[in-house]
Amino acid sequence: MRAKITVVGAGNVGASVAQYTVEKELADVVLVDVIEGVPQGKALDLFEAGPIHRYDCRLVGSNGYDETMNSDIVVVTAGFPRKPGMTRDDLLFKNAEVIREVTGQVVKRSPNSILIMVTNPLDAMVQLAWKVSGFSTQRVMGMAGILDSARFRTFIAMELQVSVENVTAFVLGGHGDTMVPLPRYSTVAGIPITELLPKERIDAIVQRTRDGGAEIVNLLKFGGAYYAPGAAVVEMIEAILKDKKKILPCAAYLDGQYGVKGLYVGVPVKLGRSGVEQVIEIKLTPEEQAAFGKSAAGVRELVEKLKL
Ligand SMILES: NC(=O)c1ccc[n+]([C@@H]2O[C@H](COP(=O)([O-])OP(=O)(O)OC[C@H]3O[C@@H](n4cnc5c(N)ncnc54)[C@H](O)[C@@H]3O)[C@@H](O)[C@H]2O)c1
């Protein structure tokens, strides 16, 4: 039987997740949104692309949750995106209300599912969804690091004029302005970029990565990025459904790792059919550890504002 994915929030990111999921024939998809007609319309439109793109996955849209019953994975993109000049943290209270409601609805109907959170401010929303769901930490995670490192990889490939396929990169920390791109662990065909680029070019690329979301928001003006975020979520879906045991940076629950306890923050994890199967600890320099600690402290501040 084909797997079943629910995507809550049929906006830009949600629709991209649905599109890439069926294009890779990973699962049937249920799209849910509060706006009447939108999830139904987008699901039908994507279903009708099936004959051309040659997928048989079924897509259904709904304004309720009954169709989401027994989903293997639930992706939550519901909420409000940033407008120019806003930080992700400005969305905290508005989106917390949405996440409380949506999480309650989905876990009732899919008690064995894995939750992938996307709504910003990401790390705090994952913590909230985990609390509301009552799920194990293994089955609740957030997407951010894959997107941030894809941006980092894009900029490195642009700078060195090499294939993006040759570039690996790691970004740790919360999905915000304090995220921690790690040049030492970022390589081109296995060679650390610290050996290929001067420090000032690396610093400029790191800064562009940190500002990667804002760069798109400022260009689009009516919302945030969605193609790369959608692709990043689908990489997680694929790793889980195919039990790939893939190491990817995700927002995961830390229970002492990296010196952080009881908090969701972006770290490398092993993703497989059970969800987050392991948090991978890598050695950080004192400077990197300090930057990570600062990023985690920023996430904790938001979590405390929500009284979690
Ligand atoms: N984690 C990341 O890396 C990342 C990347 C991109 C976007 N985001 C975040 O993802 C979220 C969605 O972004 P977008 O560009 O798709 O926004 P969007 O406005 O296009 O879509 C959001 C959708 O959520 C729906 N919605 C609102 N309240 C709802 C509810 N209670 N139940 C069901 N649906 C509801 C809206 O009707 C809308 O269609 C934002 O919070 C954005 O900041 C996160």
The ligand as an SDF file (V2000), in Angstrom:
LIG
                    3D

 44 48  0  0  0  0  0  0  0  0999 V2000
   11.0680   26.1160    8.3610 N   0  0  0  0  0  0  0  0  0  0  0  0
   11.4200   26.7450    7.2820 C   0  0  0  0  0  0  0  0  0  0  0  0
   12.5650   26.6650    6.8570 O   0  0  0  0  0  0  0  0  0  0  0  0
   10.3920   27.5450    6.5420 C   0  0  0  0  0  0  0  0  0  0  0  0
   10.6000   27.8820    5.1980 C   0  0  0  0  0  0  0  0  0  0  0  0
    9.6020   28.5850    4.5280 C   0  0  0  0  0  0  0  0  0  0  0  0
    8.4410   28.9550    5.2040 C   0  0  0  0  0  0  0  0  0  0  0  0
    8.3010   28.6450    6.5000 N   0  0  0  0  0  0  0  0  0  0  0  0
    7.0850   29.0020    7.2580 C   0  0  0  0  0  0  0  0  0  0  0  0
    6.0290   28.1640    6.8120 O   0  0  0  0  0  0  0  0  0  0  0  0
    4.7800   28.8030    7.0090 C   0  0  0  0  0  0  0  0  0  0  0  0
    3.9730   28.7750    5.7190 C   0  0  0  0  0  0  0  0  0  0  0  0
    4.5800   29.5660    4.7270 O   0  0  0  0  0  0  0  0  0  0  0  0
    3.8600   29.7860    3.3070 P   0  0  0  0  0  0  0  0  0  0  0  0
    4.7650   30.6260    2.4930 O   0  0  0  0  0  0  0  0  0  0  0  0
    3.3660   28.4960    2.7770 O   0  0  0  0  0  0  0  0  0  0  0  0
    2.6050   30.6700    3.7730 O   0  0  0  0  0  0  0  0  0  0  0  0
    1.1790   30.7670    3.0500 P   0  0  0  0  0  0  0  0  0  0  0  0
    0.5150   31.9620    3.6220 O   0  0  0  0  0  0  0  0  0  0  0  0
    1.3510   30.6660    1.5690 O   0  0  0  0  0  0  0  0  0  0  0  0
    0.4220   29.4490    3.5420 O   0  0  0  0  0  0  0  0  0  0  0  0
    0.0090   29.2380    4.8490 C   0  0  0  0  0  0  0  0  0  0  0  0
   -1.3570   28.5700    4.7760 C   0  0  0  0  0  0  0  0  0  0  0  0
   -1.7580   28.2130    6.1040 O   0  0  0  0  0  0  0  0  0  0  0  0
   -3.1720   28.3230    6.1250 C   0  0  0  0  0  0  0  0  0  0  0  0
   -3.6580   28.3410    7.5160 N   0  0  0  0  0  0  0  0  0  0  0  0
   -3.6350   29.3710    8.4000 C   0  0  0  0  0  0  0  0  0  0  0  0
   -4.2110   28.9920    9.5520 N   0  0  0  0  0  0  0  0  0  0  0  0
   -4.5760   27.6860    9.4020 C   0  0  0  0  0  0  0  0  0  0  0  0
   -5.2070   26.7380   10.2430 C   0  0  0  0  0  0  0  0  0  0  0  0
   -5.5820   27.0530   11.4980 N   0  0  0  0  0  0  0  0  0  0  0  0
   -5.4640   25.4970    9.7370 N   0  0  0  0  0  0  0  0  0  0  0  0
   -5.0980   25.1660    8.4820 C   0  0  0  0  0  0  0  0  0  0  0  0
   -4.4970   26.0360    7.6310 N   0  0  0  0  0  0  0  0  0  0  0  0
   -4.2400   27.2710    8.0970 C   0  0  0  0  0  0  0  0  0  0  0  0
   -3.4380   29.6060    5.3770 C   0  0  0  0  0  0  0  0  0  0  0  0
   -4.7910   29.6720    4.9560 O   0  0  0  0  0  0  0  0  0  0  0  0
   -2.4540   29.4980    4.2140 C   0  0  0  0  0  0  0  0  0  0  0  0
   -3.0370   28.9180    3.0630 O   0  0  0  0  0  0  0  0  0  0  0  0
    5.1290   30.2160    7.5120 C   0  0  0  0  0  0  0  0  0  0  0  0
    5.0560   30.2580    8.9170 O   0  0  0  0  0  0  0  0  0  0  0  0
    6.5670   30.3980    7.0480 C   0  0  0  0  0  0  0  0  0  0  0  0
    7.2490   31.3540    7.8180 O   0  0  0  0  0  0  0  0  0  0  0  0
    9.2430   27.9420    7.1830 C   0  0  0  0  0  0  0  0  0  0  0  0
  1  2  1  0
  2  3  2  0
  2  4  1  0
  4  5  1  0
  4 44  2  0
  5  6  2  0
  6  7  1  0
  7  8  2  0
  8  9  1  0
  8 44  1  0
  9 10  1  0
  9 42  1  0
 10 11  1  0
 11 12  1  0
 11 40  1  0
 12 13  1  0
 13 14  1  0
 14 15  2  0
 14 16  1  0
 14 17  1  0
 17 18  1  0
 18 19  2  0
 18 20  1  0
 18 21  1  0
 21 22  1  0
 22 23  1  0
 23 24  1  0
 23 38  1  0
 24 25  1  0
 25 26  1  0
 25 36  1  0
 26 27  1  0
 26 35  1  0
 27 28  2  0
 28 29  1  0
 29 30  1  0
 29 35  2  0
 30 31  1  0
 30 32  2  0
 32 33  1  0
 33 34  2  0
 34 35  1  0
 36 37  1  0
 36 38  1  0
 38 39  1  0
 40 41  1  0
 40 42  1  0
 42 43  1  0
M  CHG  2   8   1  16  -1
M  END
$$$$
